[in-house]
């Protein structure tokens, strides 16, 4: 009989495993559909559900890709780390892992992965390898010696959505944003280049980001009020950014429209590209009907990032049209004597095999643009060149903190020492944010410290330390072999200091220079705790009323600590387990522990933790910590030891 029961048990387990695999495969198919429509937010949720059912390489690499496309480098790093550690992973996963490590300032680790990729792909050129390694080495050097620039997030303008691409128009700052509501009459994330789909795109939500489409807004510099820019762009899709002539009577901007006769390829709507349009003010001082730029070809290539010269005779823009160096190239079109636009000329001396973006001139003929095809910190970096005698000088990377490991672009000077740029750096309010800069800085104090292993007290090299000034900018630096870091501090300021390293839980500290009068060097060490997968960590003081599973106030206070850990470490996944003592019926204890675990997990989800990141597991009396099993007499203290709630990190 026991043998038969054993065989039946195995058969049941195999059947359950097959059902779970079938469920995972079904969810994967649904995720692939959303991925194919660029609905990455929906795809992520489905791929995560599939991975929880069956941990596959396919789900892990798709999650890495989706998060990378959404510029969520922390999550992308976590998933690519998993994907590259699985059997039969691809070289492409290794390359993407290197890129997201670079995007997270982990330059030492990024170099290791770039080398692994180069070793696995014999066709990688010495030039490309050199570019990767020089970029990582240069970034570490720039971060240790930041320029005298003060960077401030324009919180009066920015939202949790994408806000980018500033221009000055009268007393207003004009910019693009996907913050809109469904009631907006003017028609993120990815500001450029395209969106595709099996049908005409939704007119309210951009599937790539799950947000609304980009629209033009203006922020009044005198009143701080923000409103839609008063132009009828005649489209339900993307509008902006914009550039204005000096007299404010003519503007150039990008938009997306669905052609009256859209092109379909194999039953699917072909790529809908970005176009450039212009508008002039009429006699009533209103913006007229937008006019298509002469060289728009919506079904062939994109034109974007227009910059019109002050006199209105030169239009700079970027495009992925054929004949370029690669990616998106910068072009200029000059007005002819007849007032028509001349054939666009490729700025060959500046373009690379990568992407060039957001060209702009200032009053002193300084030319600013962004590129990811040169020696960069990661993503797009801002470069400066000079137009002298009709020739443009060799571009110079503007260093840190103007540039970051993420995308930095749309640089615009409003005076000799100040202006705006856009960035999706990790300390912002949302995706892309608008930042102001001032190229002066008064240094007052110094901060130094070490990052140490909390358990062994050994120094942790290549840790990333972030110094965040309350109401101001954030600076990052990578620790050296001794775990050392240093920062400059301002007077009368409050700071938050955080440290992070792969396979460690982040830690932080607070410090201030308030009430400090004499020049001094502050000392502050950081201690990081190594993550151990599947190690049970007890949550103390999680008590339940007899025979109940509701969360009591004293238990809530302890669960809030786990909420904080998960918010401070957004890539970890947790299993929350509930255990009972042996008293009572075994099956009843199992049901009770599962109910208690479910209640605790629901409490945590209601406090902002994504449901895919935490799982409830009731163990009943199956994992006792002492001898107090059925029929063994024990005191209350011994039974209490077994009544516990624990969490295990199951993914880092």
ZIVENJO-V150195 format. One record per residue. OMEGA is omega as a letter, one per 40 degrees, with the letter a starting at -180 (999 if undefined). Layout:
BEGIN
omega
OMEGA
OMEGA
END
This chain:
BEGIN
omega
a
a
i
i
i
i
i
i
i
i
i
i
i
i
i
i
i
i
i
i
i
i
a
a
i
i
i
i
i
i
i
i
a
i
i
i
a
i
a
i
i
a
a
a
a
i
i
i
i
a
i
i
a
a
a
i
a
a
a
a
i
i
i
a
a
i
i
i
i
i
i
a
i
a
i
i
a
a
i
i
i
a
a
i
a
i
i
i
a
i
i
i
i
i
i
i
i
a
a
i
i
i
i
i
a
a
i
i
i
i
i
a
i
i
i
i
a
i
a
a
a
a
i
a
i
i
a
i
a
a
i
a
i
i
i
a
a
a
i
i
i
a
i
a
a
i
a
i
i
a
i
i
a
a
i
a
a
i
i
i
a
i
a
i
a
i
i
i
a
i
a
i
a
a
i
i
i
a
a
i
a
a
i
a
i
i
999
a
a
a
a
f
a
i
a
i
i
i
i
a
i
a
a
a
i
a
a
a
a
i
i
i
i
i
i
i
i
i
i
a
a
a
a
i
a
a
i
i
a
i
i
a
i
i
i
a
a
i
i
e
a
i
a
i
a
a
i
a
a
a
i
a
i
i
i
i
i
a
i
i
a
i
i
i
a
i
a
i
a
i
i
a
i
i
i
i
i
i
i
i
i
a
i
i
i
a
a
a
a
a
a
i
a
a
i
i
a
a
a
a
i
i
a
i
a
i
i
i
a
a
i
a
i
i
i
i
i
a
i
i
a
i
a
i
a
a
i
i
i
i
i
i
a
i
i
i
a
i
i
i
i
a
i
i
i
i
a
a
a
a
a
i
i
a
i
a
i
i
i
i
i
a
a
a
i
a
a
i
i
a
i
a
i
i
a
i
a
a
i
i
i
i
i
i
a
i
a
i
i
i
a
a
i
a
i
i
a
i
a
e
i
i
a
i
i
a
i
a
i
i
a
i
i
i
a
a
a
i
a
i
a
a
i
i
a
a
a
i
a
a
i
i
i
i
i
i
i
a
i
a
i
a
a
a
i
i
i
i
i
i
a
i
a
a
a
a
i
i
a
i
i
i
i
i
a
i
a
i
i
a
a
a
i
i
i
i
i
a
i
a
i
a
a
i
i
i
i
a
i
i
i
a
i
a
i
a
i
i
i
i
i
i
i
i
a
a
a
i
i
i
a
i
i
i
i
a
a
i
a
i
i
i
i
i
i
a
a
a
a
i
i
a
i
i
a
i
a
i
a
i
i
a
i
i
a
i
a
a
i
a
i
a
a
i
i
a
i
i
i
i
i
i
i
i
a
i
i
a
a
a
a
i
a
i
i
a
i
a
i
i
a
a
a
a
a
a
i
i
i
a
a
a
i
i
i
i
i
a
i
i
i
i
a
i
a
i
i
i
a
a
a
a
a
a
i
i
i
a
a
i
a
a
i
a
a
a
a
i
a
i
i
a
i
i
a
a
i
i
i
i
a
i
a
i
a
i
i
i
a
i
a
999
END
